[in-house]
Amino acid sequence: MNLVDDRKLIAQRGWEVSDLMLTIEYEDRPSFLRALFLMLKSCKEYEKPLLIIDSIEAVEKSIDSPIVEDLIKISERKLISIYF
């Protein structure tokens, strides 16, 4: 497990943590993946987004489907860095 504390860097750049957080709306597995890919598509090519999911269990429960394998496949394709 890697833990990263970038609060100092965030403060130095004048960012607010809320400026760095995005939320997506979803109701099932396809809509979750679709929303995630739309968010990734909006990132610039040189940026590799960091996806942090506070509770993967909560996401899987709300969509009534496992999602970890999908996220790992996306991460392996170097589209995102991911932390659960």
N, C-alpha and C positions, 0 to 999 in steps of 0.2 A: 504494500500500500504506500502511495506517495501522498504526503500532505504538503500543501503549498499555502503559505500565508503571504499574500501580495498586498496586504492593507497599506504598507508603506509606499509601495510603487503606485498604488491607486491614488493615494493622497498626494504624492509628488506630481502626478500628472493632472491633478485637479478633477479627477473623476469621482463620481459617487457610485457606490456599489449598485444602487438601483439603476444607474445608467448602463450597467453591464449585464443586467439580468433580463432575459426574455422569457415569456411564458407562451405556451401553445395550448390551443383548445383541441380536445379530441374526445371521441366517444367510444372508439373501438380501435383495434390494432391497425387497420388500414388508414384511418384518419390520423392516428398518432404518427405513423411512418410518413404519410403525405405531408403533414405539418412540419415534421422534422426536416424532410428534404427541401421543402420550400424555404425554411429558415437557412439551411445550408447553401442553397442556391443564391440567397441574397448576400452571402458573405463574399468578400473579394477573393480572388483566386489565391493570393498569397497568404491569406489568413486561414489558419486551421482552428476552427472553433473548439472550445473546451465545453463539453456537455457534462454537467453535474446533475445527477438525479439523486435527490435527497432520499427517496424511498422507492426503489424499484419494485418492491412488493406492493406498494400502494398503486403504482401505475398498472402493474399486472392485474391487480384486483379490480381496478376501475374499468379496465378493458376486457376483463375476464379471459385473458390470453397471455401466454409467456412472451416476453419481448427481449430478454437478455441476448438470445442467440442473434436476433436481428441487429441489435446494437453492436455486438461484437463483430459481426460481418462488416458493418459500416465502418467501424474503427479499424479493422484490418485493411480496408481499402484506403486507409489514410485520409479519410474525409473528416474525421473528428478525433479528438482525444476525449476519453470518457472516464468518468469516475462515478461509482455507485456508492 
